[in-house]
């Protein structure tokens, strides 16, 4: 899985969140303390935008029906049978990079 460049680290302040589209995927990024996490922006319940939800610590709450997800693992904290895709992130120099599955990369 290759890393793709997302945006500059200065565009995601501590405690912040940002939605991007990369290679056809909607991805929500969250800055939690020293960690930057990337997950699918789409809630599996009714397709709510997780990047528009309430973000506290390491948890985001879907704005539609209040399903909660860990932005670190992608697992739902109140609906244990559900999870969202999570993507490895690295920061190099000023840039945030996301590791996306190869099948989602544009040719």
C-alpha positions as CSV (number, residue, x, y, z in Angstrom):
1,X,0.0,0.0,0.0
2,X,1.7,3.2,-1.1
3,X,1.4,6.5,0.7
4,X,-0.2,9.5,-1.1
5,X,0.2,13.1,-0.1
6,X,-2.8,14.7,1.5
7,X,-2.1,18.2,2.6
8,X,0.2,20.3,4.8
9,X,0.3,19.6,8.6
10,X,-0.5,23.3,9.2
11,X,-3.9,22.7,7.6
12,X,-4.9,20.4,10.5
13,X,-4.6,22.1,13.9
14,X,-4.5,20.1,17.2
15,X,-8.0,18.8,17.9
16,X,-9.0,19.6,14.3
17,X,-10.6,17.6,11.6
18,X,-10.6,17.8,7.8
19,X,-12.4,16.0,5.0
20,X,-10.6,15.2,1.7
21,X,-11.3,13.2,-1.4
22,X,-8.3,11.1,-2.5
23,X,-8.3,8.6,-5.3
24,X,-12.1,8.4,-5.2
25,X,-12.3,7.9,-1.4
26,X,-13.8,10.3,1.1
27,X,-11.4,10.4,4.0
28,X,-11.8,12.2,7.3
29,X,-8.6,13.2,9.1
30,X,-8.4,14.0,12.8
31,X,-5.7,15.5,14.9
32,X,-5.7,13.9,18.4
33,X,-2.9,15.0,20.6
34,X,0.3,13.8,19.0
35,X,-1.6,11.5,16.6
36,X,-3.1,12.2,13.2
37,X,-5.7,9.6,12.2
38,X,-7.4,8.9,8.9
39,X,-10.7,7.0,8.5
40,X,-13.4,6.6,5.9
41,X,-15.7,9.7,6.1
42,X,-18.8,7.6,5.5
43,X,-20.8,6.1,8.4
44,X,-21.9,2.6,7.6
45,X,-25.4,3.3,9.1
46,X,-26.9,5.9,6.8
47,X,-23.8,7.4,5.1
48,X,-23.4,10.4,7.4
49,X,-20.2,12.4,7.1
50,X,-18.1,11.5,10.0
51,X,-15.8,14.5,9.4
52,X,-18.8,16.7,10.2
53,X,-19.5,14.9,13.5
54,X,-18.5,15.8,17.0
55,X,-14.8,14.8,17.6
56,X,-13.5,14.4,21.1
57,X,-10.2,12.7,22.1
58,X,-10.1,9.6,19.9
59,X,-13.8,9.3,19.1
60,X,-16.0,10.8,16.4
61,X,-19.8,10.8,16.6
62,X,-21.9,10.6,13.4
63,X,-24.1,13.7,13.1
64,X,-27.0,11.7,11.7
65,X,-27.7,9.0,14.3
66,X,-24.9,9.3,16.9
67,X,-23.0,6.2,16.1
68,X,-19.5,6.5,17.6
69,X,-16.2,5.4,16.1
70,X,-12.6,5.3,17.2
71,X,-10.6,7.4,14.8
72,X,-7.6,5.2,15.7
73,X,-9.0,1.7,15.0
74,X,-12.1,2.5,13.0
75,X,-14.2,0.3,15.4
76,X,-17.6,1.5,16.6
77,X,-17.7,2.1,20.3
78,X,-21.5,1.7,20.6
79,X,-22.3,-0.6,17.7
80,X,-19.6,-3.4,18.1
81,X,-20.5,-5.2,14.9
82,X,-19.5,-2.2,12.8
83,X,-16.3,-0.6,11.8
84,X,-15.0,1.9,9.3
85,X,-11.9,1.7,7.2
86,X,-8.8,3.3,8.9
87,X,-5.7,4.3,7.0
88,X,-2.1,4.5,8.3
89,X,-0.8,8.1,8.4
90,X,2.7,9.5,8.5
91,X,4.1,13.0,8.6
92,X,7.2,13.9,6.6
93,X,8.5,17.4,6.7
94,X,5.4,19.6,6.3
95,X,3.2,17.0,4.7
96,X,0.6,14.5,5.9
97,X,0.7,11.2,3.9
98,X,-2.0,8.5,3.9
99,X,-1.4,4.9,3.1
100,X,-4.2,3.8,0.7
101,X,-5.0,0.4,-0.6
102,X,-3.5,-0.1,-4.1
103,X,-6.9,-0.9,-5.6
104,X,-8.0,2.6,-4.7
105,X,-5.1,4.3,-6.4
106,X,-5.7,6.2,-9.6
107,X,-3.7,5.0,-12.6
